[in-house]
């Protein structure tokens, strides 16, 4: 797969003063409170924080899947809030892909059919070799006809990564991508995500609770109570774990 050519002068994703509240009155929960962050092209950032700190909400807003109540979100320089729903969907299809903890594969489809699904939904008809190459890249070229139930958790997540990469996105958002995997499978998946940044120049934003996973990124941003409270560059697992322990006290 060819490397993605990106504009290095413009952040891949920018959040400026983003706030989001769920519910009303006494039941209202302020998930994000004035968050401002920028993710440079070709960077790998991990988002961490205690439960309820706003990590997943940040990911949803940054990806254009949820609208903030205040602030702006830009993907590749485009103000997402200024787009209609159809335009936002088109932007996501062209610029963004996702990897989830639960894999989100369709059980009735084969691995190959799951991988090609985003292109099919976009009305494209890729060559079979394109799908084979995508599966080969994640080490599953011999599993194309297997359905998800016939694959291990690690293999299913690799199918999900192949599906994320086949659209040639500029940004990949990953929500706890190793949360359902054993240590070996998690290490393989993290290596593939790291490769997407190092070799293809893709921007990766990953929510995780695992300090070892976070240390694969070159930057870790910490949230607490919906706010950015700290970040560490070139993190080691021990430094990340220590900071998380302090935040959870």
Secondary structure, 3 states (H helix, E strand, C coil): CCCCCCCCCCCCEEEEEEEEEECCHHHCEEEEEEEEEEECCCCEEEEEECCCCCHHHHHHHHCCCCCCCEEEEEECCEEHHHCCHHHHHHHHHHHEEEEECCCCCCCCCEHHHHHHHHHHHCCCCCCHHHHHHHHHHCCCCCCCCCEHHHCCHHHHHHHHHHHHHHCCCCEEEEECCCCCCCHHHHHHHHHHHHHHHHCCCCEEEEECCCHHHHCCCCEEEEEECCEEEEEEECCCHHHHHHHHHHHCC
